[in-house]
Amino acid sequence: MARTRFILSIDGGGIRGLIPAIVLAALEKRLDGRPLHTCFDMIAGTSTGGIIAAGLTCPHKDDPTKPACTTADLVSLYRNEGAEIFSRTIWSGLLNIGGWNDQRYDAGPLEEKLLRILGRKARLSDCLDGTTVLMTAYEIEARCAVFLTNADAENANYLYWQAARATSAAPTYFEPARVDNPSHARNKLPKILSLIDGGVFANDPVLAAYVEARKKGWEKDGDTIVILSLGTGSQNRPYSYQEVKDWGAVGWINPARGAPIISILMQGQASTAAYQANKLLNENPPSMKTLSTAVSTDNAASLNYFRIDGILEDGNDNLDDASAKNIGKLEAIAYGFIKANRLALDAVAARIKAAKFA
Protein backbone atom coordinates (compact mmCIF):
# COMPACT_ATOMS: atom_id res chain seq x y z
CA MET A 1 0.00 0.00 0.00
CA ALA A 2 1.31 3.44 -0.93
CA ARG A 3 2.57 5.55 1.93
CA THR A 4 4.25 8.89 2.58
CA ARG A 5 8.02 8.78 3.07
CA PHE A 6 9.69 11.61 4.95
CA ILE A 7 13.27 12.75 4.38
CA LEU A 8 15.24 15.17 6.55
CA SER A 9 18.20 16.86 4.80
CA ILE A 10 20.69 19.07 6.67
CA ASP A 11 23.31 21.34 5.10
CA GLY A 12 26.94 21.80 6.07
CA GLY A 13 28.14 24.94 7.82
CA GLY A 14 30.50 24.18 10.68
CA ILE A 15 29.52 25.83 13.96
CA ARG A 16 26.41 27.15 12.20
CA GLY A 17 25.02 23.63 12.66
CA LEU A 18 23.62 25.15 15.85
CA ILE A 19 20.88 26.70 13.69
CA PRO A 20 19.34 23.44 12.33
CA ALA A 21 19.87 21.78 15.73
CA ILE A 22 17.65 24.41 17.36
CA VAL A 23 15.11 24.20 14.51
CA LEU A 24 14.96 20.41 14.96
CA ALA A 25 14.32 20.83 18.68
CA ALA A 26 11.34 23.01 17.77
CA LEU A 27 10.11 20.38 15.31
CA GLU A 28 10.50 17.66 17.93
CA LYS A 29 8.19 19.60 20.26
CA ARG A 30 5.58 19.71 17.53
CA LEU A 31 5.98 15.93 17.22
CA ASP A 32 5.17 15.53 20.92
CA GLY A 33 8.76 14.71 21.81
CA ARG A 34 9.06 11.69 19.52
CA PRO A 35 12.67 10.87 18.53
CA LEU A 36 13.26 12.08 15.00
CA HIS A 37 14.52 8.72 13.72
CA THR A 38 10.97 7.43 14.24
CA CYS A 39 9.56 10.31 12.21
CA PHE A 40 11.81 10.34 9.14
CA ASP A 41 12.47 7.44 6.78
CA MET A 42 15.80 8.98 5.81
CA ILE A 43 18.07 11.50 7.50
CA ALA A 44 20.80 12.95 5.30
CA GLY A 45 23.52 15.42 6.12
CA THR A 46 26.73 16.94 4.88
CA SER A 47 29.56 18.09 7.13
CA THR A 48 28.02 19.53 10.30
CA GLY A 49 24.68 18.27 8.97
CA GLY A 50 26.23 14.82 8.70
CA ILE A 51 27.22 14.95 12.37
CA ILE A 52 23.61 15.79 13.23
CA ALA A 53 22.34 12.94 11.02
CA ALA A 54 24.75 10.53 12.72
CA GLY A 55 23.72 11.64 16.20
CA LEU A 56 20.02 11.20 15.45
CA THR A 57 20.31 7.75 13.87
CA CYS A 58 23.23 5.98 15.57
CA PRO A 59 22.23 3.72 18.49
CA HIS A 60 23.33 4.99 21.89
CA LYS A 61 26.38 3.07 23.03
CA ASP A 62 24.80 2.42 26.45
CA ASP A 63 21.22 1.82 25.28
CA PRO A 64 20.93 0.70 21.63
CA THR A 65 17.17 1.31 21.63
CA LYS A 66 17.78 5.06 21.86
CA PRO A 67 19.61 7.49 19.57
CA ALA A 68 23.12 8.60 20.40
CA CYS A 69 21.88 12.20 20.61
CA THR A 70 18.64 13.95 21.37
CA THR A 71 18.07 17.31 19.74
CA ALA A 72 18.89 18.89 23.11
CA ASP A 73 22.21 17.03 23.13
CA LEU A 74 23.04 18.40 19.70
CA VAL A 75 22.19 21.96 20.70
CA SER A 76 24.43 21.54 23.74
CA LEU A 77 27.25 20.14 21.59
CA TYR A 78 27.37 23.25 19.43
CA ARG A 79 26.64 25.72 22.20
CA ASN A 80 29.01 24.35 24.84
CA GLU A 81 31.66 22.35 23.00
CA GLY A 82 32.07 24.11 19.67
CA ALA A 83 34.86 26.29 21.05
CA GLU A 84 36.84 23.16 21.97
CA ILE A 85 36.54 21.78 18.43
CA PHE A 86 37.62 25.08 16.89
CA SER A 87 40.40 25.77 19.38
CA ARG A 88 43.97 26.92 18.71
CA THR A 89 46.67 27.78 21.20
CA ILE A 90 48.86 30.81 20.66
CA TRP A 91 51.84 28.50 20.08
CA SER A 92 50.05 26.36 17.49
CA GLY A 93 48.83 29.51 15.78
CA LEU A 94 52.39 30.79 15.47
CA LEU A 95 53.65 27.47 14.14
CA ASN A 96 50.78 27.25 11.70
CA ILE A 97 51.09 30.88 10.57
CA GLY A 98 47.34 31.47 10.67
CA GLY A 99 46.42 28.37 8.68
CA TRP A 100 48.99 28.68 5.88
CA ASN A 101 51.42 26.04 7.07
CA ASP A 102 48.97 23.29 8.01
CA GLN A 103 45.29 22.66 8.54
CA ARG A 104 43.77 25.36 10.72
CA TYR A 105 42.69 22.99 13.52
CA ASP A 106 43.82 19.77 15.12
CA ALA A 107 41.17 17.11 14.43
CA GLY A 108 41.83 15.45 17.80
CA PRO A 109 39.11 17.27 19.79
CA LEU A 110 36.54 16.63 17.06
CA GLU A 111 37.44 12.93 16.90
CA GLU A 112 37.29 12.63 20.69
CA LYS A 113 33.77 14.04 20.75
CA LEU A 114 32.59 11.82 17.88
CA LEU A 115 33.95 8.74 19.63
CA ARG A 116 32.31 9.77 22.90
CA ILE A 117 28.95 10.33 21.24
CA LEU A 118 28.88 7.59 18.60
CA GLY A 119 31.16 4.96 20.14
CA ARG A 120 33.88 2.95 18.41
CA LYS A 121 31.87 0.01 17.13
CA ALA A 122 28.55 1.21 15.66
CA ARG A 123 28.26 0.86 11.89
CA LEU A 124 25.81 2.48 9.52
CA SER A 125 24.08 -0.90 9.23
CA ASP A 126 23.13 -0.48 12.92
CA CYS A 127 21.04 2.61 12.09
CA LEU A 128 17.99 2.79 14.36
CA ASP A 129 14.61 1.30 13.47
CA GLY A 130 15.29 0.75 9.80
CA THR A 131 15.89 4.45 9.17
CA THR A 132 18.19 5.26 6.27
CA VAL A 133 21.15 7.51 7.05
CA LEU A 134 23.23 9.30 4.41
CA MET A 135 26.43 11.32 4.77
CA THR A 136 28.52 12.69 1.92
CA ALA A 137 32.31 12.76 1.49
CA TYR A 138 34.88 13.00 -1.29
CA GLU A 139 37.78 10.59 -1.88
CA ILE A 140 40.85 12.61 -2.85
CA GLU A 141 43.03 9.74 -4.14
CA ALA A 142 40.41 7.99 -6.29
CA ARG A 143 38.83 11.40 -7.04
CA CYS A 144 35.22 10.43 -6.54
CA ALA A 145 32.20 11.17 -4.37
CA VAL A 146 31.52 8.66 -1.60
CA PHE A 147 28.05 8.20 -0.11
CA LEU A 148 28.29 6.89 3.42
CA THR A 149 24.89 5.24 3.78
CA ASN A 150 23.08 2.11 4.82
CA ALA A 151 20.84 2.46 1.76
CA ASP A 152 22.84 -0.31 0.08
CA ALA A 153 25.04 -3.17 1.23
CA GLU A 154 28.09 -1.70 -0.47
CA ASN A 155 28.24 1.28 1.87
CA ALA A 156 26.49 0.10 5.03
CA ASN A 157 29.50 -1.10 7.00
CA TYR A 158 31.37 2.15 7.53
CA LEU A 159 31.87 3.00 11.19
CA TYR A 160 29.56 5.80 12.31
CA TRP A 161 32.25 7.88 13.95
CA GLN A 162 34.55 7.61 10.94
CA ALA A 163 31.73 8.56 8.57
CA ALA A 164 30.95 11.63 10.68
CA ARG A 165 34.62 12.55 10.82
CA ALA A 166 34.93 12.18 7.03
CA THR A 167 31.90 14.25 6.10
CA SER A 168 33.12 17.11 8.30
CA ALA A 169 36.77 17.17 7.13
CA ALA A 170 36.52 20.65 5.62
CA PRO A 171 39.61 21.53 3.55
CA THR A 172 41.92 24.08 5.23
CA TYR A 173 40.11 23.52 8.54
CA PHE A 174 40.79 19.83 9.27
CA GLU A 175 43.07 17.26 7.71
CA PRO A 176 41.44 14.57 5.54
CA ALA A 177 39.94 11.62 7.39
CA ARG A 178 41.51 8.20 7.06
CA VAL A 179 38.57 5.80 6.95
CA ASP A 180 38.47 2.00 6.88
CA ASN A 181 36.73 0.77 3.73
CA PRO A 182 35.07 -2.56 4.59
CA SER A 183 33.75 -3.03 1.05
CA HIS A 184 36.93 -2.34 -0.91
CA ALA A 185 36.65 -5.59 -2.86
CA ARG A 186 33.19 -4.59 -4.05
CA ASN A 187 33.50 -0.86 -4.61
CA LYS A 188 37.08 -1.05 -5.99
CA LEU A 189 38.25 1.80 -3.78
CA PRO A 190 41.32 1.62 -1.52
CA LYS A 191 41.20 -0.31 1.76
CA ILE A 192 41.87 2.93 3.57
CA LEU A 193 40.07 5.95 2.16
CA SER A 194 41.27 9.55 2.30
CA LEU A 195 38.08 11.55 2.61
CA ILE A 196 37.25 15.23 2.79
CA ASP A 197 34.07 17.16 3.51
CA GLY A 198 31.16 16.33 1.20
CA GLY A 199 30.44 20.04 1.02
CA VAL A 200 32.86 20.25 -1.90
CA PHE A 201 30.11 18.74 -4.07
CA ALA A 202 26.92 18.50 -1.97
CA ASN A 203 26.84 21.04 0.84
CA ASP A 204 23.06 20.75 0.56
CA PRO A 205 22.58 16.97 0.20
CA VAL A 206 18.89 17.11 -0.72
CA LEU A 207 19.34 15.78 -4.26
CA ALA A 208 21.69 13.03 -3.07
CA ALA A 209 19.01 11.99 -0.59
CA TYR A 210 16.31 12.06 -3.26
CA VAL A 211 18.39 9.85 -5.56
CA GLU A 212 18.84 7.31 -2.74
CA ALA A 213 15.08 7.35 -2.21
CA ARG A 214 14.59 6.68 -5.91
CA LYS A 215 17.10 3.81 -5.72
CA LYS A 216 15.09 2.33 -2.87
CA GLY A 217 12.04 2.32 -5.14
CA TRP A 218 9.79 4.43 -2.98
CA GLU A 219 8.22 6.40 -5.83
CA LYS A 220 8.04 3.30 -8.02
CA ASP A 221 5.96 1.69 -5.29
CA GLY A 222 3.60 4.65 -5.38
CA ASP A 223 4.90 6.33 -2.24
CA THR A 224 4.91 10.09 -1.85
CA ILE A 225 8.22 11.66 -0.81
CA VAL A 226 8.14 14.70 1.47
CA ILE A 227 11.43 16.46 2.23
CA LEU A 228 12.31 18.91 4.98
CA SER A 229 15.59 20.62 4.09
CA LEU A 230 17.42 22.72 6.69
CA GLY A 231 20.09 25.27 5.88
CA THR A 232 22.69 26.72 8.22
CA GLY A 233 22.25 30.31 7.11
CA SER A 234 23.38 31.74 3.81
CA GLN A 235 26.87 33.23 3.75
CA ASN A 236 26.47 36.99 3.83
CA ARG A 237 29.98 38.26 3.10
CA PRO A 238 30.25 40.09 -0.24
CA TYR A 239 33.47 40.08 -2.22
CA SER A 240 33.85 43.17 -4.37
CA TYR A 241 35.53 43.20 -7.74
CA GLN A 242 38.18 45.63 -6.52
CA GLU A 243 38.96 43.35 -3.56
CA VAL A 244 39.11 40.13 -5.56
CA LYS A 245 40.69 41.11 -8.87
CA ASP A 246 44.29 40.88 -7.64
CA TRP A 247 43.96 37.98 -5.21
CA GLY A 248 45.50 35.13 -7.16
CA ALA A 249 45.51 31.63 -5.67
CA VAL A 250 46.68 32.78 -2.25
CA GLY A 251 43.84 35.25 -1.80
CA TRP A 252 41.18 32.76 -2.80
CA ILE A 253 42.20 30.25 -0.13
CA ASN A 254 43.18 32.73 2.60
CA PRO A 255 41.96 31.26 5.95
CA ALA A 256 41.79 34.73 7.46
CA ARG A 257 39.05 35.55 4.93
CA GLY A 258 37.19 32.31 5.62
CA ALA A 259 38.70 30.51 2.59
CA PRO A 260 36.56 32.42 0.03
CA ILE A 261 36.71 29.83 -2.75
CA ILE A 262 35.40 27.10 -0.42
CA SER A 263 32.68 29.35 0.96
CA ILE A 264 31.55 30.33 -2.55
CA LEU A 265 31.57 26.75 -3.87
CA MET A 266 29.53 25.47 -0.91
CA GLN A 267 27.04 28.35 -1.00
CA GLY A 268 26.68 28.10 -4.78
CA GLN A 269 25.90 24.40 -4.65
CA ALA A 270 23.45 24.79 -1.77
CA SER A 271 21.46 27.57 -3.42
CA THR A 272 21.35 25.65 -6.70
CA ALA A 273 20.24 22.41 -5.04
CA ALA A 274 17.46 24.23 -3.17
CA TYR A 275 16.22 25.83 -6.40
CA GLN A 276 16.27 22.51 -8.24
CA ALA A 277 14.55 20.57 -5.45
CA ASN A 278 11.78 23.16 -5.27
CA LYS A 279 11.18 22.89 -9.02
CA LEU A 280 11.50 19.10 -9.03
CA LEU A 281 9.35 18.17 -6.04
CA ASN A 282 6.70 20.87 -5.81
CA GLU A 283 4.04 20.77 -8.51
CA ASN A 284 3.46 24.53 -8.24
CA PRO A 285 6.83 25.71 -6.89
CA PRO A 286 6.32 28.56 -4.41
CA SER A 287 8.62 31.52 -4.07
CA MET A 288 11.93 31.11 -2.24
CA LYS A 289 12.91 34.78 -2.21
CA THR A 290 13.75 34.61 1.50
CA LEU A 291 15.70 31.33 0.89
CA SER A 292 12.89 29.45 2.63
CA THR A 293 9.86 27.87 0.96
CA ALA A 294 6.92 30.30 1.00
CA VAL A 295 4.32 28.26 2.90
CA SER A 296 0.74 29.40 3.42
CA THR A 297 -2.42 27.81 4.75
CA ASP A 298 -3.49 27.41 1.10
CA ASN A 299 -0.46 25.49 -0.19
CA ALA A 300 0.93 23.68 2.88
CA ALA A 301 -0.89 20.41 2.23
CA SER A 302 0.22 20.24 -1.41
CA LEU A 303 3.96 20.81 -0.94
CA ASN A 304 6.46 17.94 -1.00
CA TYR A 305 9.58 20.04 -0.44
CA PHE A 306 10.03 22.44 2.45
CA ARG A 307 13.23 24.50 2.74
CA ILE A 308 14.10 26.47 5.89
CA ASP A 309 17.07 28.81 5.54
CA GLY A 310 17.83 32.51 5.47
CA ILE A 311 20.39 35.28 5.47
CA LEU A 312 22.64 35.26 8.52
CA GLU A 313 22.13 38.99 9.01
CA ASP A 314 24.19 39.82 12.12
CA GLY A 315 25.85 36.40 12.45
CA ASN A 316 29.35 35.54 11.29
CA ASP A 317 29.34 33.28 8.23
CA ASN A 318 32.69 31.67 9.10
CA LEU A 319 32.52 27.93 9.75
CA ASP A 320 34.64 28.25 12.88
CA ASP A 321 33.49 31.29 14.87
CA ALA A 322 32.49 29.51 18.08
CA SER A 323 32.90 32.60 20.25
CA ALA A 324 30.24 33.15 22.90
CA LYS A 325 29.18 36.32 21.08
CA ASN A 326 28.61 34.55 17.78
CA ILE A 327 26.92 31.55 19.43
CA GLY A 328 24.40 34.00 20.89
CA LYS A 329 23.83 35.53 17.47
CA LEU A 330 23.37 32.11 15.84
CA GLU A 331 20.81 31.17 18.49
CA ALA A 332 18.87 34.36 17.79
CA ILE A 333 19.00 33.63 14.05
CA ALA A 334 17.69 30.10 14.64
CA TYR A 335 14.72 31.34 16.66
CA GLY A 336 14.08 33.89 13.92
CA PHE A 337 14.02 31.07 11.37
CA ILE A 338 11.55 29.14 13.55
CA LYS A 339 9.24 32.15 13.83
CA ALA A 340 9.42 32.95 10.12
CA ASN A 341 8.80 29.31 9.14
CA ARG A 342 6.16 28.39 11.70
CA LEU A 343 3.70 27.26 9.04
CA ALA A 344 6.28 24.99 7.41
CA LEU A 345 7.20 23.30 10.70
CA ASP A 346 3.52 22.95 11.63
CA ALA A 347 2.71 21.42 8.23
CA VAL A 348 5.58 18.91 8.28
CA ALA A 349 4.80 17.85 11.85
CA ALA A 350 1.09 17.44 11.08
CA ARG A 351 1.77 15.31 8.04
CA ILE A 352 4.26 13.10 9.89
CA LYS A 353 1.81 12.51 12.74
CA ALA A 354 -1.03 11.77 10.34
CA ALA A 355 1.04 9.34 8.26
CA LYS A 356 2.94 7.56 11.02
CA PHE A 357 1.18 7.96 14.35
CA ALA A 358 -2.55 8.38 13.64
Disulfide bonds with the S-S distance in Angstrom:
none
